[in-house]
């Protein structure tokens, strides 16, 4: 199991039945592949699709059916195509139960930075600002480090996506909950110790007496 699959599998366990959930571009889009069979949920993408399914088998891709990042997806029974205005009306109106977003940095206050690298030719914020502000639950799905540098830091050095604190951070190493008191280490991946996670984290972690092992199913 690679790091991205591990993260996606763990995030899928956060998805509740009969909810409307937005999946961000890249790693978050993999979550749809690992949803338990007994969990019925409608995945939404900002480009105007409600009812996204997993990626189609090779050769079965439909160029008219993609997620917000242009990745090929399937549609579940009852799916709907809507315009961008309605899509963002759902987001800004507080109708999304949960969003899963990638991250460049998350700081000790639970603030997310995920839309710009200064001096680099990369896409702008897209719908991330609206999603963090509007969804009832915000989960960040990202690898723990980038080129050996921690992505969980004392304070974000990149532009903040929003001032709201995110609800959960899931990496290949750990599950971390941002709280009023700080970042709480809830789960540690199999084969790793609390010290391993601390060594790869730039911000201080609050550690319960015995963090659980990261769940994958």
BALOBA-1460 file (C-alpha; in Angstrom, 3 decimals):
// residues 217
<rec num="1" residu="x" x="0.000" y="0.000" z="0.000"/>
<rec num="2" residu="x" x="1.498" y="3.357" z="-1.011"/>
<rec num="3" residu="x" x="1.225" y="6.560" z="1.000"/>
<rec num="4" residu="x" x="-1.613" y="8.057" z="-1.060"/>
<rec num="5" residu="x" x="-3.719" y="4.929" z="-0.794"/>
<rec num="6" residu="x" x="-3.159" y="4.767" z="2.955"/>
<rec num="7" residu="x" x="-4.316" y="8.378" z="3.329"/>
<rec num="8" residu="x" x="-7.351" y="7.924" z="1.068"/>
<rec num="9" residu="x" x="-8.423" y="4.745" z="2.877"/>
<rec num="10" residu="x" x="-8.256" y="6.479" z="6.253"/>
<rec num="11" residu="x" x="-10.143" y="9.562" z="5.057"/>
<rec num="12" residu="x" x="-12.878" y="7.334" z="3.577"/>
<rec num="13" residu="x" x="-13.672" y="6.204" z="7.129"/>
<rec num="14" residu="x" x="-14.614" y="9.805" z="7.990"/>
<rec num="15" residu="x" x="-17.351" y="9.881" z="5.342"/>
<rec num="16" residu="x" x="-20.805" y="9.416" z="6.861"/>
<rec num="17" residu="x" x="-23.847" y="7.866" z="5.218"/>
<rec num="18" residu="x" x="-26.312" y="10.020" z="3.259"/>
<rec num="19" residu="x" x="-24.120" y="13.121" z="3.176"/>
<rec num="20" residu="x" x="-22.952" y="15.580" z="0.514"/>
<rec num="21" residu="x" x="-19.159" y="15.544" z="0.328"/>
<rec num="22" residu="x" x="-16.729" y="17.528" z="-1.817"/>
<rec num="23" residu="x" x="-13.472" y="15.908" z="-2.929"/>
<rec num="24" residu="x" x="-10.615" y="18.220" z="-3.873"/>
<rec num="25" residu="x" x="-8.179" y="17.821" z="-6.734"/>
<rec num="26" residu="x" x="-5.445" y="15.186" z="-6.633"/>
<rec num="27" residu="x" x="-5.066" y="12.928" z="-3.620"/>
<rec num="28" residu="x" x="-8.531" y="13.725" z="-2.146"/>
<rec num="29" residu="x" x="-10.206" y="12.447" z="-5.317"/>
<rec num="30" residu="x" x="-8.932" y="8.928" z="-4.465"/>
<rec num="31" residu="x" x="-11.240" y="8.747" z="-1.448"/>
<rec num="32" residu="x" x="-14.172" y="7.713" z="-3.673"/>
<rec num="33" residu="x" x="-12.291" y="4.497" z="-4.519"/>
<rec num="34" residu="x" x="-12.273" y="3.296" z="-0.903"/>
<rec num="35" residu="x" x="-15.735" y="4.117" z="0.357"/>
<rec num="36" residu="x" x="-17.261" y="1.132" z="2.217"/>
<rec num="37" residu="x" x="-19.987" y="-0.588" z="0.208"/>
<rec num="38" residu="x" x="-22.642" y="0.118" z="2.828"/>
<rec num="39" residu="x" x="-22.022" y="3.887" z="2.857"/>
<rec num="40" residu="x" x="-24.272" y="5.775" z="0.449"/>
<rec num="41" residu="x" x="-22.977" y="9.281" z="-0.194"/>
<rec num="42" residu="x" x="-23.081" y="11.901" z="-2.945"/>
<rec num="43" residu="x" x="-19.672" y="13.288" z="-3.863"/>
<rec num="44" residu="x" x="-19.679" y="16.807" z="-5.321"/>
<rec num="45" residu="x" x="-17.162" y="18.652" z="-7.491"/>
<rec num="46" residu="x" x="-17.067" y="22.417" z="-8.012"/>
<rec num="47" residu="x" x="-17.301" y="22.076" z="-11.787"/>
<rec num="48" residu="x" x="-20.922" y="21.033" z="-11.408"/>
<rec num="49" residu="x" x="-21.309" y="17.317" z="-10.715"/>
<rec num="50" residu="x" x="-23.141" y="15.703" z="-7.808"/>
<rec num="51" residu="x" x="-22.815" y="11.936" z="-7.556"/>
<rec num="52" residu="x" x="-19.213" y="11.236" z="-8.507"/>
<rec num="53" residu="x" x="-18.068" y="7.636" z="-8.468"/>
<rec num="54" residu="x" x="-14.670" y="6.003" z="-8.622"/>
<rec num="55" residu="x" x="-12.313" y="6.367" z="-11.579"/>
<rec num="56" residu="x" x="-13.560" y="4.315" z="-14.566"/>
<rec num="57" residu="x" x="-11.690" y="1.260" z="-15.886"/>
<rec num="58" residu="x" x="-9.040" y="1.942" z="-18.524"/>
<rec num="59" residu="x" x="-10.685" y="2.589" z="-21.877"/>
<rec num="60" residu="x" x="-14.082" y="3.485" z="-20.348"/>
<rec num="61" residu="x" x="-13.324" y="7.162" z="-19.701"/>
<rec num="62" residu="x" x="-15.942" y="9.744" z="-20.729"/>
<rec num="63" residu="x" x="-14.435" y="13.161" z="-21.618"/>
<rec num="64" residu="x" x="-17.666" y="14.837" z="-20.489"/>
<rec num="65" residu="x" x="-17.500" y="13.321" z="-17.018"/>
<rec num="66" residu="x" x="-14.609" y="14.694" z="-14.970"/>
<rec num="67" residu="x" x="-13.912" y="16.093" z="-11.536"/>
<rec num="68" residu="x" x="-12.800" y="19.686" z="-10.872"/>
<rec num="69" residu="x" x="-9.205" y="18.800" z="-11.718"/>
<rec num="70" residu="x" x="-10.082" y="17.219" z="-15.047"/>
<rec num="71" residu="x" x="-9.653" y="13.653" z="-13.804"/>
<rec num="72" residu="x" x="-11.988" y="11.027" z="-15.221"/>
<rec num="73" residu="x" x="-14.764" y="9.822" z="-12.908"/>
<rec num="74" residu="x" x="-17.924" y="7.749" z="-13.033"/>
<rec num="75" residu="x" x="-21.436" y="8.753" z="-11.985"/>
<rec num="76" residu="x" x="-23.569" y="6.839" z="-9.487"/>
<rec num="77" residu="x" x="-27.329" y="6.281" z="-9.945"/>
<rec num="78" residu="x" x="-29.131" y="9.546" z="-9.198"/>
<rec num="79" residu="x" x="-26.158" y="11.736" z="-10.145"/>
<rec num="80" residu="x" x="-26.839" y="15.219" z="-11.483"/>
<rec num="81" residu="x" x="-25.062" y="17.790" z="-13.598"/>
<rec num="82" residu="x" x="-25.524" y="21.384" z="-12.416"/>
<rec num="83" residu="x" x="-24.095" y="24.743" z="-13.406"/>
<rec num="84" residu="x" x="-21.220" y="26.428" z="-11.584"/>
<rec num="85" residu="x" x="-23.490" y="29.004" z="-9.925"/>
<rec num="86" residu="x" x="-25.586" y="26.306" z="-8.256"/>
<rec num="87" residu="x" x="-22.475" y="24.317" z="-7.352"/>
<rec num="88" residu="x" x="-20.975" y="27.265" z="-5.485"/>
<rec num="89" residu="x" x="-24.370" y="28.120" z="-4.040"/>
<rec num="90" residu="x" x="-24.317" y="24.741" z="-2.319"/>
<rec num="91" residu="x" x="-20.803" y="25.395" z="-1.013"/>
<rec num="92" residu="x" x="-21.316" y="28.991" z="0.107"/>
<rec num="93" residu="x" x="-24.775" y="28.271" z="1.468"/>
<rec num="94" residu="x" x="-23.444" y="25.797" z="4.018"/>
<rec num="95" residu="x" x="-25.027" y="22.714" z="2.417"/>
<rec num="96" residu="x" x="-21.835" y="20.635" z="2.192"/>
<rec num="97" residu="x" x="-21.462" y="18.160" z="5.031"/>
<rec num="98" residu="x" x="-17.747" y="17.642" z="4.446"/>
<rec num="99" residu="x" x="-14.872" y="18.571" z="2.151"/>
<rec num="100" residu="x" x="-11.561" y="16.773" z="1.662"/>
<rec num="101" residu="x" x="-8.717" y="19.018" z="0.478"/>
<rec num="102" residu="x" x="-5.030" y="18.665" z="-0.212"/>
<rec num="103" residu="x" x="-2.564" y="20.857" z="1.641"/>
<rec num="104" residu="x" x="0.770" y="22.555" z="1.175"/>
<rec num="105" residu="x" x="0.954" y="23.483" z="4.871"/>
<rec num="106" residu="x" x="-1.163" y="23.268" z="8.015"/>
<rec num="107" residu="x" x="-0.012" y="25.206" z="11.053"/>
<rec num="108" residu="x" x="-0.261" y="24.754" z="14.812"/>
<rec num="109" residu="x" x="-3.525" y="26.741" z="14.818"/>
<rec num="110" residu="x" x="-5.120" y="24.405" z="12.295"/>
<rec num="111" residu="x" x="-4.937" y="26.952" z="9.474"/>
<rec num="112" residu="x" x="-4.591" y="25.562" z="5.951"/>
<rec num="113" residu="x" x="-2.466" y="26.897" z="3.090"/>
<rec num="114" residu="x" x="-3.143" y="25.009" z="-0.121"/>
<rec num="115" residu="x" x="-3.465" y="27.284" z="-3.112"/>
<rec num="116" residu="x" x="-0.291" y="29.097" z="-4.045"/>
<rec num="117" residu="x" x="3.483" y="28.773" z="-4.070"/>
<rec num="118" residu="x" x="5.018" y="32.242" z="-4.458"/>
<rec num="119" residu="x" x="7.080" y="32.594" z="-7.628"/>
<rec num="120" residu="x" x="5.766" y="29.371" z="-9.158"/>
<rec num="121" residu="x" x="3.413" y="28.941" z="-12.091"/>
<rec num="122" residu="x" x="0.635" y="27.019" z="-10.343"/>
<rec num="123" residu="x" x="-3.186" y="27.305" z="-10.322"/>
<rec num="124" residu="x" x="-4.885" y="29.849" z="-8.074"/>
<rec num="125" residu="x" x="-7.152" y="29.149" z="-5.124"/>
<rec num="126" residu="x" x="-10.049" y="27.736" z="-7.142"/>
<rec num="127" residu="x" x="-12.885" y="26.779" z="-4.809"/>
<rec num="128" residu="x" x="-10.707" y="25.994" z="-1.788"/>
<rec num="129" residu="x" x="-11.381" y="29.279" z="0.010"/>
<rec num="130" residu="x" x="-15.145" y="28.785" z="-0.300"/>
<rec num="131" residu="x" x="-14.906" y="25.142" z="0.711"/>
<rec num="132" residu="x" x="-12.936" y="25.755" z="3.903"/>
<rec num="133" residu="x" x="-15.285" y="28.558" z="4.890"/>
<rec num="134" residu="x" x="-18.523" y="26.822" z="3.920"/>
<rec num="135" residu="x" x="-18.293" y="23.066" z="4.586"/>
<rec num="136" residu="x" x="-19.407" y="21.747" z="7.956"/>
<rec num="137" residu="x" x="-16.333" y="19.508" z="8.272"/>
<rec num="138" residu="x" x="-12.934" y="20.101" z="6.655"/>
<rec num="139" residu="x" x="-10.456" y="17.227" z="6.333"/>
<rec num="140" residu="x" x="-6.950" y="17.811" z="4.975"/>
<rec num="141" residu="x" x="-5.438" y="14.829" z="3.152"/>
<rec num="142" residu="x" x="-1.725" y="15.271" z="2.434"/>
<rec num="143" residu="x" x="1.653" y="13.587" z="2.746"/>
<rec num="144" residu="x" x="3.441" y="14.425" z="5.982"/>
<rec num="145" residu="x" x="6.567" y="15.968" z="4.447"/>
<rec num="146" residu="x" x="7.687" y="17.458" z="1.129"/>
<rec num="147" residu="x" x="11.293" y="16.832" z="0.066"/>
<rec num="148" residu="x" x="12.109" y="16.071" z="3.684"/>
<rec num="149" residu="x" x="10.572" y="19.291" z="5.052"/>
<rec num="150" residu="x" x="7.561" y="19.157" z="7.413"/>
<rec num="151" residu="x" x="4.219" y="20.290" z="5.995"/>
<rec num="152" residu="x" x="2.762" y="20.645" z="9.490"/>
<rec num="153" residu="x" x="4.436" y="23.802" z="10.760"/>
<rec num="154" residu="x" x="4.275" y="26.295" z="13.656"/>
<rec num="155" residu="x" x="2.905" y="29.031" z="11.369"/>
<rec num="156" residu="x" x="2.103" y="28.877" z="7.668"/>
<rec num="157" residu="x" x="4.609" y="30.720" z="5.478"/>
<rec num="158" residu="x" x="2.331" y="30.383" z="2.437"/>
<rec num="159" residu="x" x="-0.909" y="32.349" z="2.002"/>
<rec num="160" residu="x" x="-3.749" y="31.032" z="4.147"/>
<rec num="161" residu="x" x="-6.718" y="29.522" z="2.376"/>
<rec num="162" residu="x" x="-9.059" y="30.700" z="5.148"/>
<rec num="163" residu="x" x="-8.958" y="31.737" z="8.788"/>
<rec num="164" residu="x" x="-11.110" y="28.823" z="9.878"/>
<rec num="165" residu="x" x="-9.438" y="25.957" z="11.716"/>
<rec num="166" residu="x" x="-9.691" y="22.662" z="9.837"/>
<rec num="167" residu="x" x="-11.228" y="19.690" z="11.613"/>
<rec num="168" residu="x" x="-8.801" y="16.867" z="10.844"/>
<rec num="169" residu="x" x="-5.411" y="16.214" z="9.197"/>
<rec num="170" residu="x" x="-4.734" y="12.786" z="7.713"/>
<rec num="171" residu="x" x="-1.243" y="11.890" z="6.473"/>
<rec num="172" residu="x" x="0.460" y="8.578" z="5.739"/>
<rec num="173" residu="x" x="1.999" y="8.800" z="9.227"/>
<rec num="174" residu="x" x="-0.780" y="9.977" z="11.490"/>
<rec num="175" residu="x" x="-4.231" y="11.373" z="12.147"/>
<rec num="176" residu="x" x="-4.050" y="14.746" z="13.854"/>
<rec num="177" residu="x" x="-6.929" y="16.836" z="15.215"/>
<rec num="178" residu="x" x="-6.489" y="20.618" z="15.430"/>
<rec num="179" residu="x" x="-8.160" y="21.898" z="18.613"/>
<rec num="180" residu="x" x="-8.369" y="25.107" z="20.597"/>
<rec num="181" residu="x" x="-5.415" y="23.878" z="22.661"/>
<rec num="182" residu="x" x="-3.252" y="22.768" z="19.729"/>
<rec num="183" residu="x" x="-2.651" y="19.792" z="17.438"/>
<rec num="184" residu="x" x="-3.676" y="16.516" z="19.087"/>
<rec num="185" residu="x" x="-2.130" y="13.265" z="17.824"/>
<rec num="186" residu="x" x="-5.034" y="10.811" z="17.605"/>
<rec num="187" residu="x" x="-3.641" y="7.896" z="15.569"/>
<rec num="188" residu="x" x="-0.213" y="6.682" z="14.457"/>
<rec num="189" residu="x" x="0.390" y="4.505" z="11.382"/>
<rec num="190" residu="x" x="1.367" y="0.874" z="11.894"/>
<rec num="191" residu="x" x="5.119" y="0.438" z="12.274"/>
<rec num="192" residu="x" x="5.714" y="4.007" z="13.451"/>
<rec num="193" residu="x" x="6.121" y="5.469" z="16.921"/>
<rec num="194" residu="x" x="5.023" y="8.761" z="18.420"/>
<rec num="195" residu="x" x="8.656" y="9.883" z="18.237"/>
<rec num="196" residu="x" x="8.740" y="9.119" z="14.502"/>
<rec num="197" residu="x" x="5.727" y="11.357" z="13.926"/>
<rec num="198" residu="x" x="7.119" y="14.109" z="16.126"/>
<rec num="199" residu="x" x="10.433" y="14.044" z="14.251"/>
<rec num="200" residu="x" x="8.642" y="14.596" z="10.938"/>
<rec num="201" residu="x" x="6.370" y="17.347" z="12.279"/>
<rec num="202" residu="x" x="7.432" y="20.965" z="12.489"/>
<rec num="203" residu="x" x="4.755" y="22.010" z="14.985"/>
<rec num="204" residu="x" x="4.308" y="20.827" z="18.549"/>
<rec num="205" residu="x" x="1.996" y="17.863" z="18.985"/>
<rec num="206" residu="x" x="-0.180" y="17.195" z="22.013"/>
<rec num="207" residu="x" x="-0.036" y="13.465" z="22.693"/>
<rec num="208" residu="x" x="-2.651" y="11.528" z="24.689"/>
<rec num="209" residu="x" x="-1.401" y="8.762" z="26.936"/>
<rec num="210" residu="x" x="-1.820" y="6.172" z="24.158"/>
<rec num="211" residu="x" x="-2.695" y="7.304" z="20.607"/>
<rec num="212" residu="x" x="-4.496" y="4.613" z="18.650"/>
<rec num="213" residu="x" x="-3.161" y="2.806" z="15.602"/>
<rec num="214" residu="x" x="-4.285" y="4.358" z="12.336"/>
<rec num="215" residu="x" x="-7.457" y="2.663" z="11.097"/>
<rec num="216" residu="x" x="-7.679" y="1.663" z="7.450"/>
<rec num="217" residu="x" x="-10.905" y="-0.338" z="7.465"/>
